[in-house]
Amino acid sequence: MKNRIKRLVRNNNSGRTGKSCTGSHKKSAASLLMLCLCSCLLAACSSVTVRPYGGEKDTSPPDYQDSKAFYILAIFGDHTVNTSEVCGQRRVMQMQAVTSLSDWLQSLFTLFIYTPRTAKVWCEKQDAVFLSPYALPAPQGGVIGENRQEMLQEEV
């Protein structure tokens, strides 16, 4: 009788190594969580591009690039870039606000208290040819549009 009970106990425990099923589920859940986190980080890299004069996106290195600090999921923080100082007499060809992978990693490590964004500015190349009156450089004050007619008359 004792042998029969031992056999039944042994048969019921066959295939089990003393570990519960939750051990393998923990590993797969952790793997799934890491996969989701990595895909979110890679998919979350974003950019907003503004081209005041139209045309295709410029992929050359920018004339200005700086990381700006924002706080608490980018709700707090207000930064501006003075394009007159960056480009001088040349006109601004493209502006871009970027959330890169490094920005996301910094945000993640600080639990999204510090959430940086990168600002980029492309200026007109020195050898550009003006094709229309709208291609004039920005006036000294950096205001585009107000003094356009005065500048056209001075050019002629």
ChimeraX attribute file (.defattr): number of C-alpha atoms within 10 A of each C-alpha:
attribute: neighborCount
match mode: 1-to-1
recipient: residues
	/A:1	6
	/A:2	7
	/A:3	8
	/A:4	9
	/A:5	10
	/A:6	11
	/A:7	12
	/A:8	12
	/A:9	11
	/A:10	11
	/A:11	10
	/A:12	10
	/A:13	11
	/A:14	9
	/A:15	8
	/A:16	9
	/A:17	7
	/A:18	7
	/A:19	8
	/A:20	9
	/A:21	9
	/A:22	10
	/A:23	10
	/A:24	11
	/A:25	11
	/A:26	11
	/A:27	11
	/A:28	12
	/A:29	13
	/A:30	12
	/A:31	12
	/A:32	12
	/A:33	12
	/A:34	12
	/A:35	12
	/A:36	12
	/A:37	12
	/A:38	12
	/A:39	11
	/A:40	12
	/A:41	16
	/A:42	13
	/A:43	10
	/A:44	13
	/A:45	14
	/A:46	13
	/A:47	14
	/A:48	10
	/A:49	15
	/A:50	15
	/A:51	15
	/A:52	11
	/A:53	12
	/A:54	9
	/A:55	9
	/A:56	8
	/A:57	11
	/A:58	13
	/A:59	7
	/A:60	7
	/A:61	10
	/A:62	15
	/A:63	13
	/A:64	15
	/A:65	14
	/A:66	12
	/A:67	14
	/A:68	17
	/A:69	16
	/A:70	19
	/A:71	15
	/A:72	14
	/A:73	13
	/A:74	16
	/A:75	10
	/A:76	12
	/A:77	12
	/A:78	10
	/A:79	9
	/A:80	7
	/A:81	14
	/A:82	11
	/A:83	19
	/A:84	17
	/A:85	10
	/A:86	16
	/A:87	20
	/A:88	16
	/A:89	17
	/A:90	19
	/A:91	23
	/A:92	22
	/A:93	19
	/A:94	21
	/A:95	21
	/A:96	16
	/A:97	19
	/A:98	18
	/A:99	18
	/A:100	17
	/A:101	15
	/A:102	14
	/A:103	19
	/A:104	21
	/A:105	15
	/A:106	15
	/A:107	21
	/A:108	14
	/A:109	11
	/A:110	12
	/A:111	12
	/A:112	17
	/A:113	17
	/A:114	20
	/A:115	25
	/A:116	24
	/A:117	22
	/A:118	17
	/A:119	21
	/A:120	19
	/A:121	23
	/A:122	23
	/A:123	19
	/A:124	16
	/A:125	13
	/A:126	7
	/A:127	6
	/A:128	9
	/A:129	9
	/A:130	10
	/A:131	8
	/A:132	7
	/A:133	12
	/A:134	13
	/A:135	13
	/A:136	17
	/A:137	19
	/A:138	22
	/A:139	18
	/A:140	11
	/A:141	8
	/A:142	15
	/A:143	11
	/A:144	14
	/A:145	10
	/A:146	9
	/A:147	12
	/A:148	16
	/A:149	11
	/A:150	9
	/A:151	15
	/A:152	12
	/A:153	8
	/A:154	7
	/A:155	9
	/A:156	5
